[in-house]
Amino acid sequence: MQNSTPYDAIGGENALLHLVDRFYFYMDTLPESQGIRALHQNGLTSAKDKLFKFLSGWLGGPNLFIEEFGHPMLRARHLPFIIGEAERDQWMLCMDKALADVAMDSQLKINIQNALQQLATHMINQLPQ
């Protein structure tokens, strides 16, 4: 039987929870990611919850974020934060490392990375200096 969505293909809820935990572990511990870590509250519980719920629907699983918060409107929700290429690259560093920690098909991983790279680039709201 072939998996019908990326959410299913990565292993569903448990794999996604692991991915989000690893992402925030890297954000919280890598010196290279301290720029984006500083954009978050001291505690990461709320951020973890929102990222998990967003990625669930984005990957074709339950639309948890939309059910609780409405349309993601990601760019609008991120406008209060200064996001440039450096912040995008720090975010992607953490996500790439987290994706490496989750067992999945290599082509699926590449596809997810490419899609997240486009999404992260879309969040940029500061011109290069």
Secondary structure as UniProt FT lines:
FT   HELIX           6..10
FT   HELIX           12..29
FT   HELIX           31..33
FT   HELIX           34..37
FT   TURN            38..39
FT   HELIX           45..58
FT   TURN            59..60
FT   HELIX           64..69
FT   HELIX           74..78
FT   TURN            79..80
FT   HELIX           85..100
FT   HELIX           106..122
//
